[in-house]
Every structure is written in structure tokens, then in C-alpha cells.
């Protein structure tokens, strides 16, 4: 049966565009039509740049025809998480405080995609400033899971993952501070990679936790993720944490061969709190790799229980510093009535930030304050170093660590925000990867009894993304094609194509437009 344009993976579409079977404009128009059809149901985007995308499609087509653009992603439509700067396109971090911010430059990772010929469709919804695990803390409304709209898509890159699942783009960029690519990829039944820290430039990524944040791809399969990662990975002198690597030919690892690969399964990941259906699906995936020749065994990974407190102390401390720049003075939201400079700061920030962001700023300010710095922040940094040592020991023996991406499938909308601590505990399997600066990947490995996707997480040593890609691709070949969710009942989106020109209705005053 012939595939429709939307059924194609990013790499398949790029190949068909190169072979002149499909034009770039046709691909972009198909994505825009899908957005118009589905967006009212799922709310994956904050901004869609229809006219800019169509204009860009025609420019890219000319460059492809002239033989200038020859890469695998030339002409392929992409969505960008709304915490990555895009010149002259709204970049809000899904926050009221940045509701009208139009950057004067573009993030390096996005520029790398544009240089390769990708066409940016728009900016995806997210948890405000990437603080959340459900995409419900967005100032512009929650995103819904395309597999079941009563459930969350995960977060904070929920808009990007839902957009790929709903076929509203062919691939997307997300950012991962404590699992924000891998967990929503698991919940939405898509594939996502968090690369080794420093592999992808953070220049233009609006910071949450600077020592933890990393940009990565979200796509339909491992092949697409490898191609995207190969495109966005680069050394960037504008980012002091960027690393110059010579082994970024990630697509070379797409081989269906795991014979002799040593895979470790942490016993600590399969104890109390793990849903039985998730456990069964992940262990079944491990058996598949074992049947293909991998050596699979259990081991003890210590200090797992300390990862969450260490992460939230470090991330919140960095957030309290990073978010101090949003003060109502230079750009973004400014309160209308205030008394003096300090009153302007307080009212603008109080009205502009949401509850979860305020909670983390206050926690971060507390752990950095005099008298508590040693007791909390320094202790968290020492714990981070110990966690890295435990992973180093594990990778002396194993090529890849295998486990679940999340302890459950996607919870229902509203179930997490009422209990923030419970939401934080949901990151138990992903957070350690960021603390240790390691690469991690989520690949769909099944569904629960309600039909919600389950994600398999693969973790590698620093700079060993190729081993993850090799293991993920081999599993994917054995698993077979992964179907898109049934999306019956989605309706038209009305004015969703208009870039967000106004602040949320609940805010009465406007800041200056940049």
C-alpha cells in the first residue's frame, strides 16, 4: 500500500524530495493541513509560522534543484521547542513573562538544521521554562496526548513529542534537563535522544539548569533521530560547554547487529513503584536483544534513590540564577501599575511567572542562601559526583544500560499538578543521566492495557551514542513498524495559524514588543 506523505519518516521524505517524487511545498502543506486538522484537539504548538514556512519551502526547493542542498533532511518540515531562540519568531518558553519576545538571533542547533535545508513550521508548547513533567504548566494551556486526549503527553518537551506522534511535523527538537525528551517520548510513543552533555550547542537555548540542559531530537524512529543528531551536533565557540567531537557520524551505527554487546539491567530500576505492565514490556524488549545475541544481565546501580533530591537542588539553584534576568525591564511582560523599581520587579515577576516556576526559584534561592549552601547545594554536588562514579563503574562492564523511561504510562490530565512531589518522583529513571552528563534514548516497546505507549530507555557512557543507536535500531528491526495513534474526532483549529501577538487573556497589561 502506498504511503501518504504524513506516513513517511523524515529520512524517507528527504529521499523522496531528492528524487523529485514530492516537492518541499507539498511536504510543508501536508504538515500545515495536519496541524489545522489536529491542533484544536492536541494543542502541540504555541506558534505556527505558515507564511514563513511556505516561503522557506520554495527557497529550499530551489537550492535542492541546484544541487546545493543534498543532505537527508533537506526540505523536511520540523517543529522547534519554544525555549530555543528563533530570529523574529516568537520564543515564549510557554511563559507569560516572555509572551511577546522575538529574538534577534537563532539558536545554533536550529541554525544547523536550517543550513541542512529543514523547514521550521513553528514552536511547540512546553512546561513553562521547561519546569514540569506533563506540559500542564504552560501559560498557554496544556498539550494533550494524541494516543488519548484525557492523558498528558509528558514534559517538558510534550508539545514536540505530541506533534511528532500526531504527524503535525516529521521530527522536532526538544531539550532535556532531567528527562524532558525521553519521558514524553515514552508517553507519546515516539523516539527521542538526549545526547552527551556538550555534544549539541546550548547557544540560543533559554537556560533552566545550565549544567544539565541538552538539546536533542524527537522523531518517528531511530534512523531519523540518528540523522537529526548528526546534523545538529557541532562544536560552537559561542557555548563554553561545547565539545569538539570527531565521532558524530551517528548514522553509521544503524546496523542490525548486537552480537556480543553487553547490556546491564539495574535491579534498582525494577523495584517498588514500577508499573507491572511497564516492567513486563521493558523486560520483554531486553529478551529480544538477548535473542539477537546481546549478553544481558542484572546488576546493582547504587545511589539511585539520591538522584531526585540532588537533581532538584542543583536544577532549582541554577534556575533561580538563570531566571533572574526576566525582570520586566528589557523585554517581555511588564506590570502596568507599580511603586518604584523594586515594585516593578516584584509585580512583573509575580504576575509573569507561573506557580511551578515560582516554586523552583524559591527552592533554588533557599538552597543557595547563607547557612544552607553547604547543607544542601554542596552536598547535592558531591552526590552528583558519586552518581557519576557509579555509572563509570557500570560502564567498565557494560556497553549499554537498559531500563524503563518512566515508572508508569501517561497519567491523566490534572493528576500530577495536585501533588508536585509525586510528579518529581516520576523522573526517577531519567534524572541520573543528566546528573552524569550521559546520553540516553527512549524507544517505544509496547502498550499497556489502556493502549498507552511504553518506552524503553537505553543509557550509554559519555560519547557512546553510537552504541545506543545500534541497540535501539536492532530492537526496532525486531519489533517491527510502530503505528501512529488513532486520532479520530480531531477538529479544525480555527486561528491556530496566527502567531501569538497578544498576551494570555488573564494578563491585563502588555510589555514592549521586541
N, C-alpha and C positions, 0 to 999 in steps of 0.2 A: 504494500500500500504506500502511495506517495506521501511523503511528509509535507505538512504545511510549513510555511516559513517559521511560525512560532514553535513548532515541534523540534526544530533544529537546535543543536548545541551551538555555542559561539564559534568554535573551530569549524564545524560543518558549514555554518553560514558564511564565514570568511572564505572558505574554499569555493563555495558556490558563487559568491560575489566575484572572486578572482577569475572563475571560469565563465563569467558573464551569464550565468543561469538566473541570477537575481541581481537587481540593481540596489545600490545603497539606499536610494529613496524608497524603494519598495520595502526594504527591511525596516527602515525608520517609520514609515507609515503604518506598517503592521503592528509595530510596538505601540505607537501612539493610539491606534484604534483599540488595542487591547487595554491600554490604560483607560481610555474613555469608557470602555465597556465594564471594566472591573473596579475602577478606583473608588466608586461610591461604596462598594461592599468591603474593601480591604484597607483603603487609605494608606497605601505604601509610600506615597510621595508627599513632600511639603511643597515643592515647586516643580512644575513641568515647563520646560522651555521649548514649546512646539515650533515656533518660527525659527529660532536659532538652530534647532536640531535639523530641520529641513534644509536650511541654508547650508549648514555644515555638511549634510549628506551630499549635496550637489558638488561642493568643493572637493570632498574626499573622492567622489566618483571620478572627477577629472584627474586627480593625482594617481588613482589606480589605473585608469586608462592610459596615462602617460608613462606607466611603469615606475613611478616614484615611490608609491606605497606598495610593498609586496609581502608584508608580514601577515600572520594568521588572523589578526584582529582588525585588519583594515576594513572599514565600513560597518563594523559591528556595533549596534546600539548598547550603551552601558548606562547604569544608574550609579550615582555617587552619594555616599552617606553625607548628611548635611552638616558634618563637622569638618569637612575638607574645603578649603577656600577655592572658589571658582570666580575668576575675574568677571565682574559686572553681573554675576548671577547671585541671587540671594543665598546667603550662608547663615543659617539661624541657630544651629545646634539644637533645633526644636525648642528654643527658649524665647520667652517674651523679651528678654533683655537684648536680644540680637534680632528682633523681628524684622528690621529694615536694613540689615547690614549687607552691603555689596562690596566685597573685597576688591582691591586694586591689583591683585595678583592671583595666580593659580597654584595650588599645591603641586609639589614636584611629582608625586605619584600620578596625579591626574594629567599633568603635562606629558608624562611619559606615555600614557595611553593615547593622548591626542596626537603626539608625534608618530605613534604607530597607526593612526588613522581611525581610532574608535570615535564614535559619535555620542556625546553626552546628551541624554534625554532630560535629565533633571536631577533633583536632590531628594533623597529618601528620608522618611521620618525615622526618628530615633528617640531613645530616652534622653531627656534634657541633659545636655553636656555629657552624654554617654553614661549617666548615673542611673542605673536601673537594669533590671533583667527581663523586662516584659514589654518595653516600648509603650508603657502606660503613663510615664511621667512627662511625656511630650506636652508642651503648651498648646499644641495644635490638634490634640485628640489622639486617641490610641490607634495603632495599627492592629488589624485582625488577621488571624491565621487562615490562609487560603484553604487548609485542609478542613477546618471547622471554625466558623466565624464567632463561635462562643468562646474560643480559646485564644490565648496570647500567641504572638509569633516568636516570643523570646526577645532578648535585648542584650546590649543596647542597639545592635545593628538589625533590629527587627524589620524595619522598612526595606532594607536592602535584601534580606533573606526572603521576605514575603513577596517582594517584587519579582525575584527570580522564580520562586515557586509558582506564582500566578502568571508567569510568562509575560510580565509587563516590561521586561528587559531581557537581554540574553546573558548578561552577567553584571555584577555590581562590585563596588568596593565597599568594604566595611572597615571598622577599626576594632581592635581587641585589646582591652586593658586588663580584663580578668576572665575572659571567655566570651567576649561580646561578638565574636564571629562564630565560634564553634557551637555555643549553646543555641542561638537562634537558627543556625544551620540544621542542628539536630531537630529542633521543634518544627521546622518548615520543610524538612525532607530534601535539603539541598546540600551541596558540598562546600566547605569553607576551610581555608588555610590561614593560620596565624604564623607568619614566618619568624625566624630567629630575630631577636631584637637587633635593630641596626641594619637589617637587610633592605628594607624599604624606607626611603627618606620620610621623616616626620615634618619636613618643612611644609607649612601650609595646613597641617593638621592642628586644629584648635585643641590645645592640651587639656587633658584631665589629669592623668598621672604620668608625668614625663618619663619616668624610669620604667614604665610598664606599657605605655601605648605602642601599638604597632598596627600599621595598615596591612590589609590582606584581601584576597579575592574571595568572592562568593559566586558559585556557578552551578550548572546542572550536573557536572561530573568532574572527575579527577583530571581528565585531559584538559578541559577548559581552565581549571584552576592552575595547572602547571603552565599553560601558555600565558595566562594573565600575570602570574607571579614572575615569569621570565621577563615580561615586558615592563613591569613596574619596579623591579629590583634594580637599584643603581646606587653608586656612591655619589653623595651630594655634599659638597663642601659647605653648603648653607646649613647643614644639620651636623652639629658637633658629635652626635652619637652614631652617625652613618658609618658603615663599614665597607671597605673596598673588597669585594669578593670576585674571584675568578671562576667560581663554580656555579654560575647562575643559569646554566643550560638545563633548566628543570625538565623540559620535555624529553630529554634523553633518558630520563628514568621511567618512562612509560613502557615498561616491559612486564609481560605477564609471567614473572618468574620470581618466586620467593624461596626456592630450594636452598636450605641451609641457613636462611635468615632466622636469627634468634629473637623471639618475641616474649617479653615478660609481662605477666598479668599481676598487678599488685593486689594482694589479698585484701589490703585495707580499702580498696575501691568497691569491694563486693560484700560489705557487711551491712550493718543496720542503716536503714534509710533509703536503700536502693529498691526501687520498684521491681517486683518479681518478673514482670514481662520485659522490662528493660534488661535485667540481668540475663534472662534466657536468650534474648536476641543477640546481645553482645557476645556471650559465650559461644553461641552458635556461629557467629562470624569468626571467632577465634578458631573454632573447629574447621571451618572452611579453609583458613590459611594453613592449618596443620595438615589437612588433606593434600594441599598443594605443595607440601614439602618443607614448610617452616617448622622450626623447633619451638614449641610453645610450652612455657612452664610458669608456675606461680612463684612469687617472691614477696618479701616484706619490704614495703616502702615506708620508712618511718617519717614521723613529723607531719603527716597529712592533716592531723587534727589542729595543728597550729597555723596552717596556711591561711585560713579565713581571717582570724584576728590580725595576723601580721599584714595581710593584704589591705584590710580596711583601715588600719592605722596609717600605713605608708601612702596608700592612694588618697585618703582624705587629707593627709598633711600636704601632699603635693597639690591637691585640688584647691585647698584654702589659699595657697600661694598663687597658683595659676589664674584663679578666678578673681583675684583682687583687681585685675586690670579693667573689669567690667563695672564702671562706676557712674555711668550716665553723663560723662563729660565729653569724651572724644567721639563716640558713636553709639548707636543702639538706643534703647529706651531711656527716656529721662522723665522723671515725675514732673507734674505741672506746678504744683504748689509745694514750696519747701521754705525752710527758715535757715539760711546760712549754708556754707559749703558742706559741713558735716550732715546737715539735714538733707541736702541734695543726695549725698552718697547713700545715707541710710534709707531714704524713701525709694530712691531709684532701685537699689538692690533688693529691698524688701518686696517691692511690687514686681520687680522684673524676674527674680528667681523663684522657682517652684519649691515645694516642701522638701523633696528629696535632696535637691542641691543645697538648700539651706542646712539640712541635717548634716551633710558631709562637710560643708565648710565649717560648721561649728565644731564637729568632731575633730577635724584637722587642726583648727586653731587651738583647741584644748590640748591635743597631744604634743603640740609644738610650744606650748606656753611654759613659762618658768616654773620649775618644780615638777613638771610632768614629762618634760622632754626625755630625760634619762629613763624614767619608769616605763614609758610607752614607746616613743619613737625609736630610740636607740635599741631597745630590746627587740622591736619589730625588725630592724635592720639586721641584727645579729641572727634572728630566726630565719630571715630571708637567706642569709649566707649558709646556714646549716641545711636548709631545704635544698639549696643548690648542691651542696656536698653529697646529700643522699642521692640525688639524681646522677651525679658524677659516678658514684659507686655502682649504681644500677646500669649505667651505660658502659661500664667496663665489661659487663657480661652480656648485655642485650643490645640489639640493633634498634629495636622499637619497643615502646611500652604501649600496651593495649588496654582500653577500659571504656566505660561509658562517657558520653559527653555531658550528660545531666542525670540526676538520680530518678527523674520521672519524665514522662512526656509532657507536652504543653499544658500548664494549668488553665483553669477557666479565667476569663477576664474578671478583674476585681478581687480575685482570691489572694493575690500576693501583696498588694499595696496596704492592706489592712494589718499586715504583720511583716514589717521590713526585715526583722531578724531572720524570719523563715525564708524570705526572698534571698537574703545574703547567703544562707546555708545552701541554697540551690546551686551555688557556684563552686561547690566543694571539689569537683573533679577538674575544673579548668584553671583555677587561680594559681596553683603551684607552677604551671607552665610559664606564666608571666613573671612570677617572682624570680624564676631561674633563667629567664630570657630565652626559653627553648621554643622550637617550632612545634605546632600541634595542628591536627586536621580532624574534621568531622566528616564522616561518610554515612549516608543512610544505610541502615542494616535491617530494617523491618518496621512493622507497625504493631501497635497494641490492639487490644480487643475493641477499642473505640475507633480504630482506623487512623490514629495519630502516629506520625513518624517517630522512629527511634534512631538516634545517631551513635555510631561507633567512633570513639576518639583514639587516634594514633598520636603518640608523642615521640619525638626524636631528640637526639643530642644536638647541641648547638651546631648550626651549619649543615645539618643532615636531613634537610628537606627531601632530598632525592630518595632516601630510604622510606620516608613516609609516602611519597608519591608512588614508589614501586609497590609497597604493601597495599596501599589504597586502591591502586589500579588493578592489581592482581585479584583483590577481593571483589572489586566491581565487575570484573570479567566473569567471575564465578557466579556472582549474584544475578547478573543479567540486567536488562534495561530497567530503569526506575521510572514508574509512571508519574505524571503530574497529577495533582489533586483534582478531583471532580469539582467544578466550580459553577454549579447550576445556580440560577437565581441572581447572578450579579447584574446590576443595572447600570445605566449610563451615569456619568459623573458630572453632568452639568458644567459648572465653571471651573473644573479642576485644572484646566489648561492655563488659567490665568496665574502668573507669578504672584506670590503673596505680597501685595502692595500695602496692605493695612495690618495694623497690629491686631492681636486677638480681641474679640469683642469685649472681653471682661476688663480690658485696659482702656482707660478713658483719654490718655494723652499720648502724643507722638514724639519720638525723638527725631533728630535730623536724619535725613536720608543721605547715605554716603555716596 
